[in-house]
Amino acid sequence: MVLERLEALARPGGRERMARFGINPHRALGVRIPDLRRLAREIGTDHSLALSLWRTNVHEARIIASMIDDPAKVTERQMEAWAGDFDSWDLCDQCCGNLFDRTPFAHGKALEWSGRDEEFVKRAGFALMAWAAVHDKTADDRVFLEFLPIVEREADDDRNFVRKAVNWSLRQIGKRNRGLRRAAVAVARRLARRRESRSARWIGADALRELESEAVLSRLS
């Protein structure tokens, strides 16, 4: 039933547009994220259905799964299995931002996965850091201060989807409040001066452009 709905929502040329944005179109139908969100709202929370949809291997079905799953029923084993299936940056980011960051395992997995070698698992570690900075309004600053040394440590990884996630997490942490901005700017400045790593220099310079912008400074004043 859900797969039939997804097939009906597929847009002509959708898979080609996904490929242009660096999304793996191999098992995709070409459905837009807004359409997936509307369908997910219709379905509602359903852990069993989420597990079934993930097993289809269809890209959009897996994104729907992340939207309808119940974070209270998600286990570490499930998170490991799903993260091991990540084959595209958008699937990784959707799962982390829709579901994984609302589980009690989010902090631990951010620390663990950020040190893993697999490209999209490692990206997931930093995506969890970034989403936590946006979504978790009650987390203590100490959580994010614990993330910053990992950002600095892993900034030399020059794989595109990793370095962009490292940069993303640094920027989001820095935009959370004035104290974290100061800490993030200090990290960004050190990275921007890291002569031996082109990736670190890019991460630092790009983060500084945003964190020192008038928009961020005025919002945090």
NUFI-210097 format. One line per 3 residues: number of its first residue (from 1); for each residue x, y, z of N, C-alpha, C, O. Coordinates in Angstrom, 1 decimal, m for minus. Layout:
REM NUFI-210097
NUM	X/Y/Z/X/Y/Z/X/Y/Z/X/Y/Z; ...
//
This chain:
REM NUFI-210097
1	0.8/m1.2/0.0/0.0/0.0/0.0/0.9/1.3/0.0/0.7/2.1/m0.8; 1.8/1.3/0.9/2.7/2.5/1.0/3.5/2.6/m0.2/3.7/3.7/m0.8; 4.1/1.5/m0.7/4.9/1.5/m1.9/4.1/1.9/m3.1/4.6/2.6/m4.0
4	2.8/1.5/m3.2/2.0/2.0/m4.3/1.8/3.5/m4.2/1.8/4.1/m5.3; 1.6/4.0/m3.0/1.4/5.5/m2.9/2.7/6.2/m3.3/2.7/7.2/m4.0; 3.9/5.6/m3.0/5.1/6.2/m3.3/5.3/6.2/m4.8/5.8/7.2/m5.4
7	5.0/5.1/m5.4/5.1/5.0/m6.9/4.3/6.1/m7.6/4.6/6.6/m8.6; 3.1/6.3/m7.0/2.2/7.3/m7.6/2.7/8.7/m7.4/2.4/9.6/m8.2; 3.5/8.9/m6.4/4.0/10.3/m6.1/5.3/10.6/m6.9/5.8/11.7/m6.9
10	5.9/9.6/m7.5/7.1/9.8/m8.2/7.0/10.8/m9.3/6.0/10.8/m10.1; 7.9/11.7/m9.4/7.9/12.8/m10.4/8.7/12.4/m11.6/9.8/11.8/m11.5; 8.3/12.7/m12.9/9.1/12.5/m14.0/10.5/13.3/m13.9/10.5/14.4/m13.5
13	11.5/12.6/m14.1/12.9/13.2/m14.0/13.3/13.3/m12.5/14.4/13.9/m12.3; 12.6/12.8/m11.6/12.9/12.9/m10.2/14.2/12.2/m9.9/15.0/12.8/m9.1; 14.4/11.0/m10.4/15.7/10.3/m10.1/16.9/11.0/m10.7/18.0/11.1/m10.1
16	16.7/11.6/m11.8/17.8/12.4/m12.4/18.2/13.6/m11.6/19.3/14.0/m11.5; 17.1/14.3/m11.1/17.4/15.5/m10.2/18.1/15.0/m9.0/19.0/15.8/m8.5; 17.7/13.9/m8.4/18.4/13.4/m7.2/19.9/13.2/m7.5/20.8/13.6/m6.7
19	20.2/12.6/m8.6/21.6/12.3/m9.0/22.4/13.6/m9.1/23.6/13.6/m8.8; 21.8/14.6/m9.6/22.5/15.9/m9.8/22.8/16.5/m8.4/23.8/17.3/m8.3; 22.1/16.2/m7.4/22.4/16.7/m6.0/23.2/15.7/m5.2/23.3/15.8/m4.0
22	23.8/14.7/m5.9/24.7/13.8/m5.3/24.0/12.7/m4.5/24.6/12.1/m3.6; 22.7/12.5/m4.7/21.9/11.4/m4.1/22.0/10.2/m4.9/21.8/10.2/m6.1; 22.2/9.1/m4.3/22.3/7.8/m5.0/20.9/7.4/m5.5/20.0/7.2/m4.7
25	20.7/7.4/m6.8/19.3/7.1/m7.4/19.0/5.7/m7.6/18.0/5.3/m8.1; 20.0/4.8/m7.3/19.9/3.4/m7.7/18.6/2.7/m7.3/18.0/2.1/m8.1; 18.2/2.9/m6.0/16.9/2.3/m5.5/15.9/3.3/m5.2/15.0/3.1/m4.4
28	15.9/4.5/m5.9/15.0/5.6/m5.7/13.9/5.6/m6.7/14.0/5.1/m7.8; 12.8/6.2/m6.3/11.7/6.4/m7.2/11.6/7.8/m7.8/11.1/8.0/m8.9; 12.1/8.8/m7.0/12.1/10.2/m7.5/10.9/10.9/m6.9/10.2/11.7/m7.5
31	10.7/10.8/m5.5/9.6/11.5/m4.8/10.2/12.6/m4.0/11.3/12.4/m3.4; 9.6/13.7/m4.0/10.1/14.9/m3.3/9.9/14.8/m1.8/8.9/14.1/m1.3; 10.8/15.4/m1.0/10.7/15.3/0.5/9.4/15.9/1.0/8.8/15.2/1.9
34	8.9/17.0/0.5/7.6/17.5/1.0/6.4/16.5/0.8/5.6/16.4/1.7; 6.5/15.8/m0.3/5.4/14.7/m0.5/5.6/13.6/0.4/4.6/13.0/0.9; 6.9/13.2/0.8/7.1/12.2/1.7/6.6/12.6/3.1/6.0/11.8/3.8
37	6.8/13.8/3.5/6.4/14.3/4.8/4.8/14.3/4.9/4.3/13.9/5.9; 4.2/14.7/3.8/2.7/14.6/3.8/2.2/13.2/4.0/1.3/13.0/4.8; 2.8/12.3/3.3/2.4/10.9/3.4/2.7/10.3/4.8/1.9/9.6/5.4
40	3.8/10.7/5.4/4.2/10.3/6.7/3.2/10.8/7.7/2.8/10.1/8.7; 2.7/12.0/7.6/1.7/12.5/8.5/0.4/11.8/8.4/m0.3/11.5/9.4; 0.1/11.4/7.2/m1.2/10.5/7.0/m1.0/9.2/7.7/m2.0/8.7/8.3
43	0.2/8.6/7.6/0.4/7.3/8.2/0.4/7.3/9.7/m0.2/6.5/10.4; 1.1/8.3/10.3/1.3/8.4/11.7/2.4/7.5/12.2/3.0/6.9/11.4; 2.6/7.5/13.5/3.6/6.7/14.1/3.3/5.2/14.1/2.3/4.8/14.5
46	4.3/4.5/13.5/4.1/3.0/13.4/5.4/2.3/13.3/6.1/2.3/12.2; 5.9/1.8/14.4/7.2/1.2/14.5/7.3/m0.1/13.6/8.3/m0.2/12.9; 6.3/m0.9/13.7/6.3/m2.2/12.9/6.4/m1.9/11.4/7.1/m2.5/10.6
49	5.6/m0.9/10.9/5.5/m0.5/9.5/6.9/0.1/9.1/7.4/m0.2/8.0; 7.5/0.8/10.0/8.8/1.4/9.7/9.8/0.4/9.4/10.6/0.5/8.5; 9.8/m0.7/10.3/10.8/m1.8/10.1/10.5/m2.5/8.7/11.5/m2.8/8.0
52	9.3/m2.6/8.4/8.9/m3.3/7.1/9.3/m2.4/5.9/9.9/m3.0/4.9; 9.1/m1.2/6.0/9.4/m0.3/4.9/11.0/m0.2/4.7/11.4/m0.2/3.6; 11.7/m0.3/5.8/13.2/m0.2/5.7/13.6/m1.5/4.9/14.6/m1.4/4.1
55	13.0/m2.6/5.2/13.4/m3.9/4.5/13.1/m3.9/3.0/13.7/m4.8/2.3; 12.3/m3.0/2.5/12.1/m2.9/1.1/13.3/m2.5/0.3/13.4/m2.8/m0.9; 14.2/m1.8/0.9/15.4/m1.3/0.2/15.1/m0.1/m0.7/16.0/0.4/m1.4
58	13.9/0.3/m0.8/13.5/1.5/m1.6/13.9/2.8/m0.9/13.5/2.9/0.3; 14.6/3.6/m1.6/15.1/4.9/m0.9/14.0/5.7/m0.2/14.2/6.0/1.0; 13.0/6.0/m0.9/11.9/6.8/m0.3/11.2/6.1/0.8/10.8/6.7/1.8
61	11.0/4.8/0.7/10.4/4.0/1.7/11.2/4.0/3.0/10.7/4.1/4.1; 12.5/4.0/2.9/13.4/4.1/4.0/13.3/5.5/4.7/13.4/5.6/5.9; 13.2/6.6/3.9/13.0/7.9/4.4/11.7/8.0/5.2/11.6/8.5/6.3
64	10.6/7.4/4.6/9.3/7.4/5.3/9.5/6.6/6.6/8.9/7.1/7.6; 10.2/5.5/6.6/10.4/4.8/7.8/11.0/5.6/8.9/10.6/5.5/10.1; 11.9/6.5/8.6/12.5/7.4/9.6/11.6/8.4/10.1/11.7/8.9/11.2
67	10.6/8.7/9.3/9.6/9.7/9.7/8.5/9.2/10.5/7.9/9.9/11.3; 8.2/7.9/10.4/7.0/7.3/11.1/7.4/6.5/12.3/6.6/6.1/13.1; 8.7/6.1/12.4/9.1/5.2/13.5/9.0/5.9/14.9/9.0/7.2/15.0
70	8.9/5.1/15.9/8.7/5.6/17.3/10.1/5.6/17.9/10.6/4.5/18.2; 10.7/6.7/18.2/12.0/6.7/18.8/12.1/6.0/20.2/13.2/5.5/20.5; 11.0/5.9/20.9/11.0/5.1/22.1/11.2/3.6/21.9/11.5/2.9/22.9
73	10.9/3.2/20.7/11.0/1.7/20.4/12.3/1.4/19.6/12.6/0.2/19.4; 13.0/2.4/19.3/14.3/2.2/18.5/15.4/1.6/19.4/15.6/2.2/20.5; 16.0/0.6/19.0/17.1/0.0/19.8/18.5/0.4/19.2/18.5/0.8/18.0
76	19.5/0.2/19.9/20.9/0.4/19.4/21.1/m0.5/18.2/21.8/m0.1/17.2; 20.7/m1.7/18.3/20.9/m2.7/17.3/20.2/m2.2/16.0/20.8/m2.3/14.9; 19.0/m1.7/16.1/18.3/m1.1/14.9/19.1/0.0/14.3/19.3/0.1/13.1
79	19.6/0.9/15.2/20.4/2.1/14.7/21.6/1.6/14.0/22.0/2.2/12.9; 22.3/0.6/14.5/23.5/0.1/13.8/23.2/m0.5/12.5/23.9/m0.3/11.5; 22.1/m1.2/12.4/21.7/m1.9/11.2/21.3/m0.9/10.1/21.7/m1.0/9.0
82	20.5/0.1/10.5/20.1/1.1/9.5/21.3/2.0/9.1/21.5/2.3/7.9; 22.2/2.4/10.0/23.3/3.2/9.6/24.2/2.4/8.7/24.8/3.0/7.8; 24.3/1.1/8.9/25.1/0.3/8.0/24.5/0.2/6.6/25.3/m0.1/5.6
85	23.3/0.5/6.4/22.6/0.5/5.1/22.7/1.9/4.4/22.3/2.0/3.2; 23.1/2.9/5.1/23.2/4.2/4.5/24.0/4.2/3.2/25.2/3.8/3.2; 23.5/4.7/2.1/24.2/4.7/0.9/24.1/6.1/0.2/24.4/6.3/m1.0
88	23.6/7.1/0.9/23.4/8.4/0.4/23.3/9.4/1.5/22.8/9.1/2.6; 23.8/10.6/1.2/23.8/11.6/2.3/22.4/12.0/2.8/22.2/12.3/3.9; 21.4/12.0/1.9/20.1/12.5/2.3/19.4/11.4/3.2/18.7/11.8/4.1
91	19.6/10.2/2.9/19.1/9.1/3.7/19.7/9.2/5.1/19.0/9.1/6.1; 21.0/9.4/5.1/21.7/9.5/6.4/21.1/10.7/7.2/20.8/10.6/8.4; 21.0/11.9/6.6/20.6/13.1/7.3/19.2/13.0/7.7/18.8/13.5/8.8
94	18.3/12.4/6.9/16.9/12.3/7.2/16.7/11.4/8.4/16.0/11.7/9.3; 17.4/10.2/8.4/17.3/9.3/9.5/17.8/9.9/10.8/17.1/9.8/11.9; 18.9/10.7/10.7/19.4/11.3/12.0/18.5/12.4/12.5/18.3/12.5/13.7
97	18.0/13.2/11.6/17.2/14.4/12.0/15.7/14.1/12.3/15.1/14.8/13.0; 15.2/13.0/11.6/13.8/12.6/11.9/13.6/11.7/13.1/12.6/11.7/13.7; 14.7/10.9/13.3/14.5/9.8/14.3/15.6/9.6/15.3/15.4/9.7/16.5
100	16.8/9.4/14.8/17.9/8.9/15.7/18.2/10.0/16.7/18.6/9.6/17.9; 18.1/11.3/16.4/18.5/12.3/17.4/17.4/12.4/18.5/17.7/13.1/19.5; 16.3/11.7/18.4/15.3/11.7/19.4/15.3/10.4/20.3/14.5/10.2/21.2
103	16.3/9.6/20.1/16.5/8.4/20.9/17.4/8.7/22.0/18.2/9.6/22.0; 17.4/7.8/23.1/18.3/8.1/24.2/19.7/7.7/23.8/20.6/7.9/24.7; 20.0/7.2/22.6/21.3/6.7/22.2/22.0/7.8/21.4/23.2/7.5/21.0
106	21.4/8.9/21.1/21.9/9.8/20.1/23.3/10.3/20.5/24.2/10.4/19.7; 23.5/10.8/21.7/24.8/11.3/22.2/25.9/10.3/22.0/26.9/10.6/21.5; 25.6/9.1/22.5/26.6/8.0/22.4/27.0/7.6/21.0/28.1/7.4/20.7
109	25.9/7.6/20.1/26.2/7.2/18.7/26.9/8.4/18.0/27.8/8.1/17.1; 26.7/9.6/18.4/27.4/10.7/17.8/28.9/10.6/18.1/29.8/10.7/17.2; 29.2/10.2/19.3/30.6/10.1/19.7/31.2/8.8/19.0/32.4/8.9/18.5
112	30.5/7.8/19.0/31.0/6.5/18.4/31.1/6.6/16.9/32.2/6.3/16.4; 30.1/7.0/16.2/30.1/7.0/14.8/31.1/8.0/14.2/31.6/7.8/13.1; 31.3/9.1/14.9/32.2/10.1/14.3/33.6/9.6/14.2/34.5/10.2/13.5
115	33.9/8.5/14.9/35.2/7.9/14.7/35.3/6.6/13.8/36.3/6.0/13.7; 34.2/6.3/13.2/34.1/5.1/12.4/34.7/5.5/11.0/34.8/6.6/10.6; 35.0/4.4/10.2/35.7/4.7/8.9/34.6/4.7/7.8/34.9/5.5/6.8
118	33.5/4.0/7.9/32.5/4.0/6.8/32.0/5.4/6.6/31.6/6.1/7.5; 32.0/5.9/5.3/31.8/7.3/5.0/30.4/7.8/5.5/30.4/8.8/6.2; 29.3/7.0/5.3/28.0/7.5/5.7/27.7/7.3/7.2/26.9/8.0/7.8
121	28.4/6.3/7.8/28.3/6.1/9.2/29.0/7.2/9.9/28.5/7.8/10.9; 30.2/7.6/9.4/30.9/8.7/10.0/30.1/10.0/9.8/30.0/10.8/10.8; 29.5/10.2/8.7/28.7/11.4/8.4/27.6/11.4/9.4/27.2/12.5/10.0
124	27.0/10.2/9.7/25.9/10.2/10.7/26.3/10.7/12.0/25.5/11.3/12.7; 27.5/10.4/12.5/27.9/10.9/13.8/27.9/12.4/13.8/27.4/12.9/14.8; 28.4/13.0/12.8/28.4/14.5/12.8/27.0/15.1/12.5/26.7/16.2/13.0
127	26.2/14.3/11.7/24.8/14.8/11.5/24.0/14.8/12.8/23.2/15.7/13.1; 24.3/13.8/13.7/23.6/13.7/15.0/24.1/14.9/15.8/23.2/15.5/16.5; 25.3/15.3/15.8/25.8/16.5/16.5/25.1/17.8/16.0/24.6/18.6/16.8
130	25.0/17.9/14.7/24.3/19.1/14.1/22.9/19.1/14.4/22.4/20.2/14.9; 22.2/18.0/14.3/20.7/18.0/14.6/20.5/18.2/16.1/19.5/18.9/16.5; 21.3/17.7/16.9/21.2/17.9/18.4/21.3/19.4/18.7/20.5/19.9/19.5
133	22.2/20.1/18.0/22.4/21.5/18.3/21.1/22.3/17.9/20.8/23.3/18.5; 20.4/21.8/16.9/19.2/22.4/16.4/17.9/22.0/17.2/17.1/22.9/17.6; 17.8/20.7/17.5/16.6/20.2/18.0/16.5/20.1/19.5/15.4/20.3/20.1
136	17.6/19.8/20.2/17.6/19.5/21.6/17.7/20.8/22.4/18.8/21.3/22.7; 16.6/21.4/22.7/16.6/22.7/23.4/17.0/22.7/24.8/17.4/23.7/25.4; 17.0/21.5/25.4/17.3/21.4/26.9/18.8/20.9/27.2/19.2/20.9/28.3
139	19.5/20.5/26.1/20.8/19.9/26.4/21.8/20.9/26.9/21.8/22.1/26.5; 22.6/20.5/27.9/23.6/21.4/28.5/24.7/21.7/27.5/25.0/20.9/26.6; 25.3/22.9/27.6/26.4/23.2/26.7/27.6/22.2/26.8/28.3/22.0/25.8
142	27.7/21.5/27.9/28.8/20.5/28.0/28.7/19.4/27.0/29.7/18.9/26.6; 27.5/19.1/26.6/27.3/18.1/25.5/28.0/18.6/24.2/28.8/17.8/23.6; 27.8/19.8/23.9/28.4/20.3/22.6/29.9/20.6/22.7/30.6/20.5/21.8
145	30.3/21.0/23.9/31.7/21.2/24.2/32.5/19.9/24.1/33.7/19.9/23.7; 31.8/18.8/24.4/32.4/17.5/24.2/32.6/17.1/22.7/33.5/16.4/22.4; 31.7/17.6/21.9/31.7/17.4/20.5/32.8/18.1/19.8/33.4/17.6/18.8
148	33.2/19.3/20.2/34.1/20.2/19.5/35.5/19.5/19.3/36.0/19.7/18.2; 36.1/18.9/20.3/37.4/18.3/20.0/37.3/17.2/19.0/38.3/16.9/18.3; 36.2/16.5/18.9/36.0/15.5/17.8/35.9/16.1/16.4/36.5/15.6/15.5
151	35.2/17.2/16.4/35.2/18.0/15.1/36.6/18.4/14.7/37.0/18.2/13.5; 37.4/18.8/15.6/38.8/19.2/15.3/39.6/18.0/14.9/40.4/18.1/14.0; 39.4/16.9/15.6/40.2/15.7/15.3/39.9/15.1/14.0/40.8/14.6/13.3
154	38.6/15.2/13.5/38.2/14.5/12.3/38.2/15.4/11.1/37.8/15.0/10.0; 38.6/16.7/11.2/38.5/17.7/10.2/39.5/17.4/9.0/39.3/18.0/7.9; 40.4/16.5/9.2/41.4/16.1/8.1/40.8/15.2/7.1/41.3/15.0/6.0
157	39.6/14.6/7.4/39.0/13.6/6.5/38.5/14.4/5.3/37.6/15.2/5.4; 39.1/14.1/4.1/38.8/14.9/2.9/37.7/14.3/2.1/37.4/14.9/1.0; 37.0/13.3/2.5/35.9/12.8/1.8/34.7/13.8/1.8/34.4/14.3/2.9
160	34.2/14.1/0.7/33.2/15.2/0.5/32.1/15.1/1.5/31.8/16.1/2.2; 31.4/13.9/1.7/30.3/13.8/2.5/30.6/13.9/4.0/29.8/14.2/4.8; 31.9/13.5/4.3/32.3/13.6/5.7/32.7/15.1/6.1/32.2/15.6/7.1
163	33.5/15.7/5.2/34.0/17.0/5.6/32.8/18.0/5.6/32.8/19.0/6.4; 31.8/17.8/4.8/30.6/18.7/4.8/29.8/18.5/6.1/29.3/19.5/6.6; 29.8/17.3/6.6/29.1/17.1/7.8/29.8/17.6/9.0/29.3/18.1/10.0
166	31.2/17.5/9.0/32.0/18.0/10.1/31.8/19.6/10.1/31.6/20.1/11.2; 31.8/20.2/9.0/31.5/21.6/8.9/30.1/22.0/9.4/30.0/23.0/10.1; 29.2/21.2/9.0/27.8/21.4/9.4/27.7/21.4/10.9/27.0/22.3/11.5
169	28.2/20.4/11.5/28.1/20.3/13.0/28.8/21.4/13.7/28.3/22.0/14.7; 30.0/21.9/13.2/30.7/23.0/13.8/29.8/24.3/13.7/29.7/25.0/14.7; 29.3/24.5/12.5/28.4/25.7/12.4/27.2/25.7/13.3/26.8/26.7/13.9
172	26.5/24.5/13.3/25.3/24.5/14.1/25.6/24.6/15.6/24.8/25.2/16.4; 26.7/24.0/16.1/27.1/24.2/17.5/27.3/25.6/17.8/26.9/26.2/18.8; 28.1/26.3/16.9/28.4/27.7/17.1/27.2/28.6/17.0/27.3/29.7/17.6
175	26.1/28.2/16.4/25.0/29.1/16.3/24.0/28.9/17.4/22.9/29.5/17.5; 24.3/28.0/18.4/23.4/27.6/19.4/23.3/28.8/20.5/22.2/29.1/20.9; 24.4/29.3/20.9/24.4/30.4/21.8/25.7/31.1/21.8/26.7/30.7/21.1
178	25.9/32.2/22.5/27.1/33.0/22.5/28.3/32.3/23.0/29.4/32.4/22.4; 28.1/31.5/24.1/29.3/30.8/24.6/29.8/29.7/23.7/31.0/29.6/23.5; 28.9/29.0/23.1/29.3/28.0/22.2/29.8/28.6/20.9/30.7/28.0/20.2
181	29.3/29.7/20.5/29.9/30.4/19.3/31.3/30.7/19.6/32.2/30.5/18.7; 31.7/31.2/20.7/33.1/31.6/21.0/34.0/30.3/20.9/35.0/30.3/20.4; 33.5/29.2/21.5/34.2/28.0/21.4/34.4/27.4/20.0/35.4/26.9/19.6
184	33.3/27.5/19.2/33.3/27.0/17.9/34.2/27.9/17.0/34.9/27.4/16.1; 34.2/29.2/17.2/35.0/30.1/16.4/36.5/29.8/16.7/37.3/29.8/15.8; 36.8/29.5/18.0/38.2/29.2/18.3/38.7/27.9/17.6/39.8/27.9/17.0
187	37.8/26.9/17.5/38.1/25.7/16.7/38.3/26.0/15.2/39.2/25.6/14.6; 37.3/26.8/14.7/37.3/27.1/13.3/38.6/27.9/12.9/39.2/27.7/11.8; 39.1/28.8/13.8/40.3/29.5/13.5/41.5/28.6/13.5/42.4/28.7/12.6
190	41.6/27.7/14.4/42.7/26.7/14.4/42.7/25.8/13.1/43.7/25.6/12.5; 41.5/25.4/12.7/41.4/24.6/11.5/41.7/25.4/10.3/42.4/24.9/9.4; 41.3/26.6/10.2/41.6/27.5/9.0/43.1/27.7/8.9/43.6/28.0/7.8
193	43.9/27.5/9.9/45.4/27.7/9.9/46.1/26.4/9.7/47.3/26.4/9.7; 45.4/25.3/9.6/46.0/24.0/9.5/46.6/23.7/8.1/45.9/23.3/7.2; 47.9/24.1/8.0/48.5/24.1/6.6/48.5/22.7/6.0/48.4/22.6/4.7
196	48.6/21.7/6.8/48.8/20.4/6.2/47.5/19.7/5.8/47.6/18.6/5.2; 46.4/20.4/6.0/45.1/19.7/5.6/44.2/20.7/4.9/43.7/21.7/5.4; 44.0/20.5/3.6/43.1/21.3/2.8/41.7/21.2/3.3/41.0/22.2/3.4
199	41.3/20.0/3.7/39.9/19.8/4.2/39.7/20.6/5.5/38.7/21.3/5.6; 40.6/20.6/6.4/40.5/21.3/7.7/40.4/22.8/7.4/39.6/23.5/8.0; 41.3/23.3/6.5/41.3/24.7/6.2/39.9/25.2/5.6/39.4/26.2/6.0
202	39.3/24.3/4.7/38.0/24.7/4.2/37.0/24.7/5.2/36.2/25.6/5.3; 36.9/23.6/6.1/36.0/23.6/7.2/36.0/24.8/8.1/35.0/25.4/8.4; 37.3/25.1/8.5/37.4/26.3/9.3/37.0/27.6/8.7/36.3/28.4/9.3
205	37.5/27.8/7.5/37.2/29.1/6.8/35.7/29.2/6.5/35.2/30.3/6.7; 35.1/28.2/6.1/33.6/28.2/5.8/32.8/28.5/7.1/31.9/29.3/7.1; 33.2/27.8/8.1/32.5/28.0/9.4/32.7/29.4/9.9/31.7/30.0/10.4
208	33.9/30.0/9.8/34.1/31.3/10.2/33.2/32.3/9.5/32.7/33.3/10.1; 33.1/32.1/8.2/32.3/33.0/7.4/30.8/33.1/7.9/30.3/34.2/8.0; 30.3/32.0/8.4/28.9/32.1/8.9/28.9/32.5/10.3/28.1/33.4/10.7
211	29.8/32.0/11.2/29.8/32.3/12.6/30.2/33.8/12.9/29.8/34.3/13.9; 30.9/34.4/12.0/31.2/35.8/12.1/30.4/36.7/11.3/30.7/37.9/11.2; 29.3/36.2/10.7/28.4/37.0/9.9/27.5/37.9/10.8/27.3/37.6/11.9
214	27.0/39.0/10.2/26.1/39.9/10.9/24.9/39.1/11.3/24.3/39.4/12.4; 24.4/38.2/10.5/23.1/37.5/10.8/23.3/36.7/12.0/22.4/36.8/12.9; 24.4/36.0/12.2/24.6/35.2/13.4/24.8/36.0/14.6/24.3/35.8/15.7
217	25.7/37.0/14.4/26.0/37.9/15.6/24.8/38.6/16.1/24.6/38.8/17.3; 23.9/39.1/15.2/22.7/39.8/15.7/21.7/38.9/16.3/21.1/39.3/17.3; 21.6/37.7/15.8/20.7/36.7/16.4/21.1/36.3/17.8/20.3/36.1/18.7
220	22.4/36.2/18.1/22.9/35.8/19.4/23.2/36.9/20.3/23.6/36.7/21.5; 23.0/38.2/19.9/23.3/39.3/20.8/22.2/39.5/21.9/22.3/40.4/22.7
//
